[in-house]
Amino acid sequence: MQKTTSALFILGAIALISALATPARAEIQYPWCAVYGARGDLGTNCGFSTLEQCRATISGIGGSCEPNQFYKGPVNTGASHPRKKKRH
């Protein structure tokens, strides 16, 4: 019985350390917010990939579309490969 509890303790400790070792990152992928009401008093939804999506949502409801202040744009990792030139 003692071996089982020791093994469970070790597995729990490993799981806890693994969870703490990899911090969670929130990646904001939506650059547009719909602001409902005159001054945003009816709410805000920052879940739009394009300005057109946002405008279609507020159409007939009222409000405005604004850039998401927390959106940082795509991350450039520098891993892109140059295009090969085509031979004609």
HUZIUR-V349574 format. One record per run of one state. SS is the DSSP state (@ for helix, = for strand, . for the rest). FROM is the first residue (numbers start at 1). TO is the last residue. Records with the same first field share a line. If there is no record, write none. Layout:
# HUZIUR-V349574
SS = FROM-TO + FROM-TO
This chain:
# HUZIUR-V349574
. = 1-1 + 22-31 + 37-42 + 49-50 + 59-63 + 68-88
@ = 2-21 + 51-58
= = 32-36 + 43-48 + 64-67
